[in-house]
């Protein structure tokens, strides 16, 4: 089950952050990143968000918060969200984010012009980022 909102839940695969509590072991599973993503970038983004929350002394939202924002469903929406995310831009570096967004925009343009499938676009971005 793919998460659709920025929520957390205990033992639920539908949540963005899944809290696993088995016996005395407790850990958090980040279910948002694609298996094709760069794990270092995914971890950097997660840490940046956590540090921002600590610095601003934000309260943890309730489980399965109905007011939680939706996660972008398309590459276009995700790129647009990244452009507006000053916390992530600061964490990853403005030069990197600008270069990445140029690559994404070129891929989206190629997708339209060449009528590529989504998987081909994802492969293109992945192999250019390695």
C-alpha positions in Angstrom: 0.0 0.0 0.0 1.5 3.4 -1.0 1.1 6.3 1.4 -1.0 9.2 0.1 -0.8 11.6 3.0 2.1 12.8 5.3 0.9 10.8 8.3 2.3 8.3 10.8 0.6 5.2 12.3 1.5 2.2 14.3 1.8 -1.0 12.3 0.1 0.4 9.2 1.5 0.2 5.7 -0.8 3.0 4.6 1.2 5.6 6.5 4.2 7.7 5.3 6.0 6.9 8.6 5.2 3.5 10.1 5.9 3.0 13.7 6.9 -0.6 14.3 6.6 -1.9 17.9 7.6 -5.5 18.3 8.3 -6.6 21.9 10.8 -4.2 23.3 12.0 -3.1 19.8 10.6 0.1 18.4 11.6 1.6 15.1 10.3 3.9 12.4 9.9 2.8 8.8 9.9 5.6 6.1 7.5 4.2 3.5 7.6 7.2 1.1 10.8 6.9 -0.9 10.8 4.8 -4.0 13.0 1.8 -4.1 14.7 3.4 -7.1 15.6 6.6 -5.2 19.0 7.6 -4.0 18.9 6.5 -0.3 21.3 9.2 0.8 19.1 11.9 -0.6 16.0 10.3 1.0 17.8 10.1 4.3 19.1 13.7 4.0 15.5 15.0 3.3 14.1 13.0 6.3 16.8 14.3 8.6 16.4 17.9 7.4 12.7 17.7 8.1 13.3 16.3 11.6 15.9 18.9 12.4 13.6 21.7 11.3 10.8 20.3 13.5 13.2 20.2 16.5 14.5 23.7 15.8 11.0 25.2 15.5 9.8 23.0 18.5 6.9 21.6 16.5 4.5 19.2 18.1 4.2 15.7 16.7 0.8 15.5 14.9 -1.8 13.0 16.0 -1.8 9.5 14.3 -3.5 9.5 10.9 -4.1 13.3 11.1 -7.0 14.1 8.8 -5.5 17.5 8.1 -2.1 16.1 7.0 -1.1 17.3 3.5 -1.3 15.0 0.5 1.9 13.6 -1.0 2.4 14.7 -4.6 1.2 12.0 -7.0 3.1 13.0 -10.1 6.7 14.0 -11.0 5.4 17.4 -12.0 3.7 17.9 -8.6 6.8 16.6 -6.8 9.1 19.0 -8.7 6.8 21.9 -7.9 6.8 21.0 -4.2 10.6 20.7 -4.2 10.9 24.2 -5.7 8.9 25.6 -2.8 10.6 23.6 0.0 13.2 26.0 1.4 14.1 23.5 4.1 15.0 20.8 1.7 16.8 23.2 -0.7 18.9 24.4 2.2 19.7 20.8 3.3 20.6 19.5 -0.2 22.1 22.7 -1.5 20.6 25.2 -4.0 23.0 24.2 -6.8 22.1 20.5 -6.5 18.4 21.2 -6.3 18.6 23.5 -9.4 20.5 20.9 -11.4 18.1 18.2 -10.3 15.1 20.3 -11.3 16.7 21.0 -14.7 17.1 17.3 -15.2 13.5 16.6 -14.2 12.1 19.4 -16.4 14.1 18.1 -19.4 12.8 14.6 -18.7 9.2 15.9 -18.5 9.7 17.8 -21.8 11.2 14.6 -23.4 8.2 12.6 -22.1 5.8 14.9 -23.8 7.7 15.2 -27.1 8.7 11.6 -27.4 5.5 10.2 -25.7 7.6 8.2 -23.1 6.0 6.1 -20.4 6.5 7.1 -16.7 8.9 4.2 -16.1 11.2 5.4 -18.9 11.2 8.9 -17.3 12.1 7.5 -13.9 14.9 5.4 -15.4 16.3 8.5 -17.2 16.4 10.6 -14.1 17.8 7.7 -12.0 20.6 6.9 -14.4 21.5 10.6 -14.9 21.8 11.0 -11.1 24.1 8.0 -10.4 
